[in-house]
Amino acid sequence: MAGDYEKALPCPSPDSLPFWEGAKAHRLLIQKCDSCDTHWHPPSTICPGCGSRDFAWIEASGKGRVFSFVTYHRLYHKGWKAEMPYVVAVVELEEGTRILSNIVGIAADEVVCDMAVEVAFDDVTEEVTLPKFRPA
Amino acid sequence: MVDITPSQRLRDRCAIVGAGASRLGKVPGISSQGLLEEAMKNALDDAGLTTQDVDGLICRGPDEIYTFHQVMGERLGIDANFSTTLTNGGASQVLGVALAAMLIDLGLVSTVLVGFGRNNWSRVHANRDNHMRGSARPQQMEGSEFGPEYGLYGAVAMHGFGARRHMHEYGTTREQFGAISLAFRDHALRNPDAVMKKPLSMQDYLDARLIVDPFGLYDCSLQTDAAGAVVVTSAERAKDLKQRPVLIKGFGSHNNISGWFAGDNMIRTGAVEAGKQAYAMAGVGPDEIDFAQIYDCFTYMVLVQLEDYGFCKKGEGGPFVASGALALDGTLPVNTSGGQLSEAHCEGMLQVVEGVRQLQGIYGPERQVPGAEIGLVSGHGGNTVCESTLILGTA
C-alpha cells in the first residue's frame, strides 16, 4: 500500500502527533485552551490567544466553510498528476480556527469561498490518514 | 499591545549615495555571490567609494548558504563593525536599508553596503532534475506537514489564497490583476536592462496558461539571475560624495507573523502598520508620494499593498489599478523599471535601486517620473507576512 502512494506524507513533530493519531482514528483533533477557550491549529504548546500552556485536545465538529482556495493547474509534484486540477483550501472550522486541506467530492471549478464543508477522512496509506473536506 | 509612536529623529539623517545592479536575466556561469559582487561594485562606483570605505554589510543570498554576509565579507575583504544576513524573505532588503540607517545614527558604522543576489535562473536550469522543484518552492516545506501532503507547493498558492479571498470580498477581477501586469510591462519596455522585451496585451494576459488559479503566467514574477545593492551613509557625509544624495525620510516594518491564515491578514497586510510608521517618521502621507516601487512577487500583492499604504480605499484596489493610475504618466507611477513581473526578480532589491535612481533624476524623459521628489519602496515576504517600507526623497 504505502509503496504505491506517490505524494508527500506528513512528518509529524512531537507537538502534532496527537493530530495525526486522531486522524488515523477518523477524529479531527484540535487544541483548546483551558484559560481562554481559544481553539487552535496547527499544533503548538502555547495558546496563541492568551499565552497559557494549559490546553486539551478536543474533537472538532468537522464542519466549517471554505475561507479561501486555489486550484493547481501546474504540476509541482508527480504524485498529483492524476488529480489535476486539484484544489487546496484554507478551511475555517466551526470552532474558529483554520486548517489547510483539500476540497474533494466536487469539481474544482464549482468550489467557492464560504461554501459549507465537512471533514472527510482519506486513508492514504495503512499508516496515514489525511483529513480532507467535502461539500456539506 | 501598546500603541507605538515612531520617532521622527531619523528623518533625513541618512542617505543612499549609490545604487547598482548586476546583469539581469540569464547570466550563465556566475554564482549568486558573483552577481552580488557585480552589483556592489556598481553601487560603490556610483557613490565614488570603494570596498575599503565600507564598515557595515547587510546582505542576503540563497537561503541555504550559512551566514551569507560572512561569505561575502571574505570575498570583499571587509572587516565590518556590523554585518548580518536578514531572513525576512522579500522584506529583508528594504529592512536592510532601514537597519543601516539605525546603525549609522547610533554611530556604530559609517558606510553600509546593503544588497541581495541570487542566480535563480541558473540554479534551476543548470540541472533538469531541479526544474520540477521550482525556485518558488520553499525548502523548509520538504519533509514537513500541513502543506506538501495536501499538494501545497510554492509561494504562488499562498498569495493565491489572498487574491481569491480579496476577489470574493470585494469583487476584484482577473482583468484588474492584468492591468498591473500590463502597466509594468509598459515600464519594462522603456528599460533596456529589463528581461521582458515584448508588449503584453490584456488578451495575452487572459489567454496565458493558469499556474495556480487565480494566478496565470503573467501574474507571477520572473525567474532570473539578479543582484542589486545600495550604499548607505549619513546625510552629512553624503554632501561630500559624488551623487545627489537620496535621503531616507522614513521607514517602517510590521510582520503579521501570527500567520497568513490568521484573521484578515491575507487581505489586510503588514503594509498598513509598516506604512503608518514610515509616513509618521517621514512626515508625509500617501498624497505626497510621487511614485511607488511595490514588491510584486504576484500581481495581487501590488493591489493589496496599494490599498494598505492608503493610495486608495480598502477594497478599491481593483478599480484603482484599472484606472491607469500606475502608468508612468498616471497619478501614481508604480514599478517604473518593470518590477519583478517584467524587469527581473531580485527579492525587492532592484526596487530600492530604482527608487534611488528616480530620485537621483538620472533618466531621460521616457523613463523619468517628472519632478519626482518623494518615493515609497515596499518589501514583502517571508512566509507572506513580513512587510518593510522605505520613504525616500531628494535633498
Interface residues (C-beta under 8 A of the other chain):
Chain A: K7 A8 L9 P10 C11 P12 S13 S16 W20 P42 P48 F67 S68 F69 V70 T71 Y72 H73 R74 L75 Y76 H77 K78 G79 W80 E83 P85 Y86 V88 V90 R98 I99 L100 S101 N102 V112 C113 D114 V128 L130 K132
Chain B: M132 R133 G134 R137 G143 S144 E145 F146 G147 P148 E149 Y150 G151 L152 Y153 G154 V156 A157 G160 F161 G162 R164 R165 H168 R209 L210 I211 V212 D213 P214 F215 S258 F261 A262 M266
